Amino acid sequence: MAGNVRTITPRTAAPAPPPPVAGVSLLGDTGEQVAVVAKFFRALGDPTRLRLLEFLLTTEHTVSECVARIGLSQGRVSAHLACLSDCGYIAARRDGRFCHYRVVDPRVADLIVVARAMAADNASALAACLHIQPCVHGPGA
């Protein structure tokens, strides 16, 4: 298994985005393109999925290891892993009766680092935002 383990190290700084060009949409010109980008962010909009992604950044883990780390039921964790897999953030590898999950794109680490930094920089505004309610999960959520 040691040969199959991949370590993903976040970069120290994310590259600067290209400067906006007058009349050019960064999200694309069609509603469908914008909808895909919005779906990309919705997949990341769940605290459990973010915790799973962060856990899977450094090495692959089984569902049982994810359950132990996250503290939710196996069914809930599996549902979140399926969502992340369907959206292309993670991939599964079968090994007998075990399934090992890993992050498939090293840019996910960069995305998490940038998101944490931006959330920290905007913490008071995010806490005061009345339009987006915090995601609250109870046991088994």
C-alpha positions as CSV (number, residue, x, y, z in Angstrom):
1,M,0.0,0.0,0.0
2,A,2.9,2.4,0.6
3,G,3.5,2.7,-3.1
4,N,-0.1,3.8,-3.7
5,V,-0.1,6.5,-1.0
6,R,0.2,10.0,-2.4
7,T,1.1,13.0,-0.3
8,I,-0.4,16.3,-1.2
9,T,1.2,19.4,0.1
10,P,-0.5,22.7,-0.2
11,R,1.4,25.5,-1.9
12,T,2.4,28.4,0.4
13,A,0.5,30.9,-1.7
14,A,-2.2,30.5,-4.2
15,P,-1.4,32.0,-7.6
16,A,-3.1,35.3,-8.3
17,P,-6.2,35.1,-10.5
18,P,-6.0,36.7,-13.9
19,P,-7.1,40.3,-13.9
20,P,-10.7,40.8,-15.0
21,V,-11.0,41.9,-18.6
22,A,-13.8,44.4,-19.5
23,G,-16.8,42.6,-21.0
24,V,-15.4,39.1,-20.2
25,S,-17.2,36.9,-17.6
26,L,-14.9,34.8,-15.4
27,L,-17.7,32.4,-14.8
28,G,-18.6,31.9,-18.5
29,D,-21.2,33.4,-20.7
30,T,-24.1,31.0,-20.3
31,G,-26.3,30.3,-17.3
32,E,-25.3,26.6,-17.6
33,Q,-21.7,27.5,-17.0
34,V,-22.6,29.6,-13.9
35,A,-24.8,26.8,-12.6
36,V,-21.9,24.3,-12.8
37,V,-19.6,26.7,-10.9
38,A,-22.4,27.2,-8.3
39,K,-22.8,23.4,-8.0
40,F,-19.0,23.1,-7.5
41,F,-19.3,25.4,-4.4
42,R,-22.5,23.7,-3.1
43,A,-20.5,20.4,-2.9
44,L,-18.1,22.2,-0.7
45,G,-20.7,24.0,1.3
46,D,-21.2,21.3,3.9
47,P,-19.0,21.2,7.0
48,T,-18.8,17.4,7.0
49,R,-17.7,17.3,3.4
50,L,-15.0,19.9,4.1
51,R,-13.8,17.9,7.1
52,L,-13.6,14.7,5.0
53,L,-11.7,16.5,2.2
54,E,-9.2,17.9,4.7
55,F,-8.8,14.4,6.2
56,L,-8.2,12.9,2.8
57,L,-5.7,15.5,1.6
58,T,-2.5,13.8,3.0
59,T,-3.3,10.1,2.3
60,E,-6.1,7.8,1.4
61,H,-8.4,6.4,4.1
62,T,-11.1,3.8,4.4
63,V,-14.7,4.6,5.2
64,S,-14.1,3.2,8.8
65,E,-11.2,5.6,9.3
66,C,-13.4,8.5,8.0
67,V,-16.2,7.5,10.4
68,A,-13.8,7.4,13.3
69,R,-12.4,10.8,12.4
70,I,-15.7,12.6,11.6
71,G,-17.8,10.9,14.3
72,L,-21.0,10.4,12.2
73,S,-22.7,7.1,11.3
74,Q,-21.2,5.0,8.5
75,G,-24.3,5.7,6.3
76,R,-23.9,9.5,6.6
77,V,-20.2,9.4,6.0
78,S,-20.7,7.1,3.0
79,A,-23.3,9.5,1.6
80,H,-20.9,12.5,1.9
81,L,-18.1,10.5,0.3
82,A,-20.4,9.5,-2.5
83,C,-21.2,13.2,-3.1
84,L,-17.5,14.1,-3.2
85,S,-16.8,11.2,-5.5
86,D,-19.7,12.1,-7.8
87,C,-18.5,15.7,-8.0
88,G,-14.9,14.6,-8.9
89,Y,-13.2,15.7,-5.7
90,I,-12.2,12.2,-4.5
91,A,-11.8,8.7,-6.0
92,A,-12.2,5.3,-4.5
93,R,-9.8,2.3,-4.7
94,R,-11.1,-1.2,-3.9
95,D,-8.8,-3.5,-1.9
96,G,-10.8,-6.7,-1.1
97,R,-13.7,-5.7,1.0
98,F,-12.3,-2.3,1.8
99,C,-12.7,0.9,-0.2
100,H,-9.9,3.5,0.2
101,Y,-10.7,7.2,-0.7
102,R,-8.3,9.8,-1.7
103,V,-8.3,13.4,-3.1
104,V,-7.8,13.2,-6.9
105,D,-6.7,16.8,-7.6
106,P,-4.0,18.5,-5.6
107,R,-5.7,21.9,-6.2
108,V,-8.2,20.9,-3.6
109,A,-5.6,21.6,-1.0
110,D,-5.0,25.0,-2.4
111,L,-8.7,25.7,-2.5
112,I,-9.0,24.7,1.2
113,V,-6.1,26.9,2.2
114,V,-7.5,29.9,0.3
115,A,-11.0,29.3,1.7
116,R,-9.7,29.2,5.2
117,A,-7.7,32.4,4.7
118,M,-10.6,34.2,3.1
119,A,-13.0,33.0,5.8
120,A,-10.6,34.2,8.5
121,D,-10.2,37.6,6.9
122,N,-14.0,37.9,6.6
123,A,-15.0,36.2,9.9
124,S,-17.0,39.1,11.4
125,A,-18.9,39.7,8.1
126,L,-19.6,36.0,7.7
127,A,-20.9,35.7,11.3
128,A,-23.2,38.7,10.7
129,C,-24.6,37.5,7.4
130,L,-28.3,37.0,7.7
131,H,-28.8,35.6,4.2
132,I,-26.9,32.4,4.6
133,Q,-27.7,30.4,7.7
134,P,-25.0,28.3,9.3
135,C,-25.1,24.6,8.6
136,V,-25.9,22.9,11.8
137,H,-25.7,19.1,12.0
138,G,-26.9,17.1,14.9
139,P,-25.9,13.5,15.6
140,G,-26.1,11.3,12.5
141,A,-26.4,14.2,10.1
